[in-house]
Amino acid sequence: MVASVTKNNETYVSRKMRVQAAPKVLSGAVSDIQLDECRLLQEHEQELEGMSKAIKVLIQHGKEVFDAARQLSQAQKTFAKDLKDLQFQCIDKQTDDETTIVKTLSEFGKYLLDIEQLRETMVNSTELHFIQRLEAFTRNDLDAVKDHKKNFDKQTTIFCQSQERYLGIKSKASESQLKE
């Protein structure tokens, strides 16, 4: 993505140089080309900004989902531990039904703990592969494009100032030749 933007920026610079060197007969067409290029660059910048904002919202909402999943997992682990540790208090000896119920609830608690451990592994893995990669993409790629744009704008400003100085000197020289 960064390479294509850089190539477009270089293409834009070379087109602008050609536009400046175009004959005055084509000045209307040249200004149309410049307007189209400016419009395309502005649309590209707006698209990058929109994408950056959408990814930030996606990251924020994803983090909220993962936090909620962790809270749910913690609550279910607590519930599973309570089931696993449940014991009936009996006055006399436990009946067969009570023993079966305790064993069943204890086994169910073990299964819930296993499920929650797997859920925690899945949430951590998903967060690693989803959120952290989106953050890295935003940090590395989108910010790099913005840096290239700033550099391009700076170089364009320098080029335009140099061009204006050159044209200013050339026009002064032409005026002095006309006076002679």
Secondary structure as GFF3:
##gff-version 3
##sequence-region A 1 180
A	DSSP	alpha_helix	2	21	.	.	.	ID=ss1
A	DSSP	three_ten_helix	24	26	.	.	.	ID=ss2
A	DSSP	alpha_helix	27	85	.	.	.	ID=ss3
A	DSSP	alpha_helix	96	136	.	.	.	ID=ss4
A	DSSP	pi_helix	137	142	.	.	.	ID=ss5
A	DSSP	alpha_helix	143	179	.	.	.	ID=ss6
###
